[in-house]
Amino acid sequence: MTTKENFKEFVKAHPILLNHVNQGKMTWQKFYEMYDMYGENSSVWDEYLSASTTFDILGFLKTLDLDNIQEGINSIQRVLGLIQDMHPTPGNQEVKKPRPIYRHFED
């Protein structure tokens, strides 16, 4: 791939750069020149990518489908309920009294 194509992939991986351009703090030309001179692993990007983690988390949260998450939680709760029914805890077990030895079933 060419440097230009690599730069496009770099920008796609770090969408926070778009905010810097939209706010007028940087231009795409300056970012491209930095990329061409220093590469993508240089510390010159630290200043511009530091807010990237927050941006990524917010972007991730926006893509969540809360209905699917709720369905998953409900499924897990049903499975846990079934497991608890099959293996009752000591507090939920019936206390069985032993039958006295000298008594028969019919007594």
C-alpha positions, 0 to 999 in steps of 0.5 A: 500500500502507498503512504496515502492509503496507509494514512487513510487506514491510520485515520480510520483507526483513530477517528479522534483526529477528525475532531481535531480537524473539525475544531480547526486545531489541525489540518489533514495536510499537517497530519499527513506530513506528520505521518509521512515524516514520523510514521504511526508509532511515533510519540508525536501522536500522543497529544492528538490520540490521548483522548482516543480512549474516551472517544472509542469507549463512547463510540462503542457504547453508542453501538450497543443494542440494549435490547439484545443485552437485556435478552442475554441477561434474561437467558443467563438468569433463566439458566442460573434458575434452572441450575439452582433448582437442580442443585438446591443450596443448603438453606433451600433443602427440605430437612428430612427426619429419619424414620425411627428404626423400630417403626414400620412404614404402616405405623 
